[in-house]
Amino acid sequence: MKVADLKDVVTIIQSLITAAAIIVGGIWSYLLFVRKRQKYPRAKLEHRIVHWAVDKDTVLVSIDIIIFNTSDVLLSLVSGKIDVHQVLPPENKFLQMLNEVKPMMSQRIEDIHWPSLFSYKEHWEKQVVEIEPGESEQLHYTLLLSSEVHMIHVESFFRNIAKRRRLEWGLETFHDMQPESCPDNVLPV
């Protein structure tokens, strides 16, 4: 093969690679900037918790979980769960665990098992909960709790539809149930 022929072959290959790069770049630009579609969704969770005294023994608790789709991709949820735990007053098991870890007071405590007050799992098998880009979805839960509960721990967890990568979002919040923390939250009897 002559040097001129080899030069022509290399020029053709270079032109094909350049054309392929321009096509791939064009498709990527179209999807990202025109259709505003990214590969994976992103979500932001928020808990809105309020409570009202029903009577001297009972408190009505309203928990709203707001799921914001902060991405440019459709968010499709297939399952979710919410757990509400009693933090204060502490249970005897927690006090025992606290006494065991007192020498390590400045270290993080993992896996605290608060007493469960409420647990609920959602499975949207047939009809997936879909949240459009820039939109949000509100899930509402109402509970009746004993007025002896002074602080709760709310934990929520949601799973995106499984495609190529498993996407999950979770949030944990503490809420003070003391009457002085919300003086106007008293239901008329």
C-alpha positions in Angstrom: 0.0 0.0 0.0 1.3 3.4 -1.0 1.7 6.2 1.5 -0.8 8.3 -0.4 -3.4 5.5 -0.1 -2.7 5.1 3.6 -3.1 8.8 4.1 -6.5 8.7 2.3 -7.7 5.8 4.5 -6.7 7.6 7.7 -8.4 10.8 6.5 -11.7 8.8 5.8 -11.5 7.2 9.3 -10.9 10.5 10.9 -13.9 12.0 9.0 -16.1 9.1 10.1 -15.0 9.5 13.8 -15.6 13.3 13.6 -19.1 12.8 12.1 -20.0 10.2 14.8 -18.9 12.6 17.5 -21.0 15.4 16.1 -24.0 13.2 15.9 -23.6 11.9 19.5 -23.0 15.4 20.8 -26.1 16.6 18.9 -28.3 13.9 20.4 -27.0 14.5 23.9 -27.5 18.3 23.5 -31.1 17.8 22.3 -32.0 15.5 25.1 -30.4 17.7 27.8 -31.2 21.2 26.6 -34.2 20.9 24.4 -36.2 18.1 26.0 -34.6 18.8 29.4 -34.2 15.1 30.1 -31.5 13.8 32.3 -30.8 10.2 33.0 -31.9 9.8 36.6 -34.5 11.7 38.7 -33.7 13.7 41.9 -36.1 14.2 44.7 -36.3 16.3 47.8 -38.5 15.2 50.8 -40.1 17.4 53.4 -42.1 16.6 56.5 -44.7 19.0 57.8 -45.9 18.0 61.2 -48.5 19.7 63.4 -50.4 18.5 66.4 -53.5 19.5 68.4 -54.8 18.5 71.8 -58.1 16.7 71.4 -58.5 16.3 75.2 -56.2 15.9 78.2 -55.3 12.3 77.1 -55.3 12.5 73.3 -53.3 14.4 70.6 -54.2 14.6 66.9 -51.1 14.5 64.8 -51.1 15.6 61.1 -48.1 14.5 59.1 -47.6 15.6 55.5 -44.8 14.2 53.4 -44.1 16.5 50.4 -42.0 14.9 47.6 -40.5 17.4 45.2 -39.2 16.3 41.8 -36.2 18.6 41.5 -34.9 17.1 38.3 -35.8 17.3 34.6 -36.8 13.6 34.6 -40.1 12.0 35.4 -40.1 10.6 38.9 -42.0 7.3 39.2 -42.4 6.0 42.7 -43.2 2.3 43.3 -43.2 2.1 47.1 -42.9 4.1 50.2 -43.0 3.8 54.0 -43.5 5.9 57.0 -42.6 5.1 60.6 -43.4 7.1 63.7 -41.6 6.4 66.9 -41.8 7.7 70.5 -38.6 9.4 71.6 -39.6 11.1 74.8 -40.4 9.9 77.4 -37.8 7.3 76.8 -38.6 3.6 77.1 -36.7 1.4 79.6 -34.8 -0.4 76.8 -33.5 3.0 75.6 -32.5 4.0 79.1 -30.5 0.8 79.5 -28.8 1.3 76.2 -28.0 4.9 77.2 -26.4 3.7 80.4 -24.3 1.2 78.5 -22.9 3.8 76.1 -22.3 6.7 78.6 -18.5 6.2 78.6 -18.7 7.0 74.8 -20.9 10.1 75.1 -19.1 12.1 72.3 -19.6 9.3 69.7 -22.5 8.9 67.3 -25.0 6.3 68.4 -26.2 4.0 65.5 -29.4 2.1 65.2 -31.5 3.5 68.0 -34.7 1.5 68.2 -37.4 3.8 69.4 -40.7 2.3 70.3 -43.0 2.2 67.3 -46.2 4.2 67.3 -47.2 3.9 63.7 -45.9 2.1 60.6 -47.4 2.1 57.1 -46.1 0.8 53.8 -47.3 2.0 50.4 -47.0 -0.2 47.3 -48.0 1.3 44.0 -47.6 -1.9 41.9 -50.3 -1.3 39.2 -50.4 2.5 39.3 -47.0 4.1 39.9 -47.1 7.5 41.5 -45.6 9.8 38.9 -44.3 13.3 39.6 -43.5 15.5 36.7 -40.3 17.6 36.7 -40.7 20.7 38.9 -43.9 19.3 40.5 -44.6 17.8 43.9 -46.8 15.2 45.6 -48.3 15.4 49.1 -49.0 12.3 51.1 -51.0 12.9 54.3 -51.3 10.8 57.5 -53.4 11.6 60.5 -52.7 9.9 63.9 -54.2 9.9 67.4 -51.5 9.6 70.0 -51.4 9.6 73.8 -50.7 13.0 75.3 -48.0 11.3 77.3 -45.8 11.2 74.2 -43.6 14.3 74.3 -41.4 13.9 71.2 -41.7 11.8 68.1 -39.3 10.7 65.4 -40.8 10.5 61.9 -39.0 8.5 59.2 -40.1 8.2 55.6 -38.5 6.3 52.7 -39.4 6.2 49.0 -38.2 4.0 46.1 -38.1 5.1 42.5 -39.1 2.6 39.8 -36.2 0.3 39.2 -34.7 0.8 35.8 -30.9 0.6 35.4 -30.1 2.0 38.9 -31.9 1.7 42.2 -32.9 5.1 43.4 -34.2 5.7 47.0 -34.9 8.8 49.1 -35.4 9.0 52.8 -35.9 11.7 55.5 -35.9 11.6 59.3 -37.5 14.4 61.5 -38.0 14.9 65.2 -41.1 16.8 66.4 -41.7 18.2 69.8 -45.2 17.3 71.0 -45.2 19.4 74.2 -48.2 21.8 74.5 -45.9 24.8 75.1 -44.2 24.1 71.7 -47.5 24.9 69.9 -49.7 26.9 72.2 -52.4 27.7 69.5 -52.8 24.0 68.6 -55.8 23.2 70.7 -59.0 21.8 69.1 -62.2 23.2 70.4 -64.2 20.6 72.4 
